[in-house]
Amino acid sequence: MGRRWLDALGLTGLVLAFPQGLGALLSPHADALAVAFTLAGLLLLNDDLGRGRALLAALLFVAALAT
């Protein structure tokens, strides 16, 4: 077995050994919705920026802050 595989296995064991690590893996993250809104806003700003797209991106950023 390679060294990286053993490192990954050891790190996985440490994460699962502690209750906080296991809980973080099994429960959905509270920030997932905020990240989704932010990413959607950034993707809108990636292309040609019109007034409507800028307004929608701003609304998505406000929604991300509100969650």
C-alpha positions as CSV (number, residue, x, y, z in Angstrom):
1,M,0.0,0.0,0.0
2,G,1.2,3.5,-0.8
3,R,2.0,6.1,1.8
4,R,-0.8,8.4,0.8
5,W,-3.4,5.7,1.1
6,L,-2.2,5.0,4.7
7,D,-2.3,8.7,5.5
8,A,-5.8,9.0,4.2
9,L,-6.9,5.9,6.2
10,G,-5.4,7.3,9.4
11,L,-7.0,10.7,8.9
12,T,-10.4,9.1,8.2
13,G,-10.0,7.1,11.4
14,L,-9.2,10.3,13.4
15,V,-12.2,12.2,12.0
16,L,-14.6,9.3,12.7
17,A,-13.2,8.8,16.2
18,F,-14.3,12.2,17.5
19,P,-18.0,12.8,17.9
20,Q,-17.8,16.3,16.2
21,G,-16.1,14.8,13.1
22,L,-18.7,12.0,12.8
23,G,-21.6,14.5,13.3
24,A,-20.2,16.8,10.6
25,L,-20.0,13.9,8.1
26,L,-23.5,12.6,8.8
27,S,-25.5,15.8,9.0
28,P,-26.0,18.4,6.2
29,H,-24.0,21.6,6.6
30,A,-25.9,24.7,7.6
31,D,-23.9,26.9,5.2
32,A,-24.7,24.8,2.1
33,L,-27.6,27.1,1.1
34,A,-25.5,30.3,1.5
35,V,-22.8,28.8,-0.6
36,A,-25.2,27.8,-3.3
37,F,-26.6,31.3,-3.4
38,T,-23.2,32.8,-3.5
39,L,-22.0,30.5,-6.2
40,A,-25.0,31.2,-8.4
41,G,-24.4,34.9,-8.0
42,L,-20.8,34.5,-9.0
43,L,-21.7,32.4,-12.0
44,L,-24.1,35.2,-13.1
45,L,-21.4,37.8,-12.9
46,N,-19.0,35.6,-14.9
47,D,-20.6,36.3,-18.3
48,D,-21.6,39.6,-20.0
49,L,-23.0,41.8,-17.3
50,G,-26.3,43.5,-18.0
51,R,-28.6,45.4,-15.6
52,G,-30.9,42.4,-15.0
53,R,-28.1,40.0,-14.4
54,A,-26.4,42.4,-12.0
55,L,-29.7,42.8,-10.1
56,L,-30.3,39.1,-9.9
57,A,-26.7,38.5,-8.7
58,A,-27.2,41.2,-6.0
59,L,-30.4,39.5,-4.9
60,L,-28.6,36.1,-4.6
61,F,-25.8,37.7,-2.5
62,V,-28.4,39.2,-0.2
63,A,-30.2,35.8,0.1
64,A,-26.8,34.3,1.0
65,L,-26.3,36.8,3.7
66,A,-29.8,36.2,5.0
67,T,-29.4,32.5,5.5
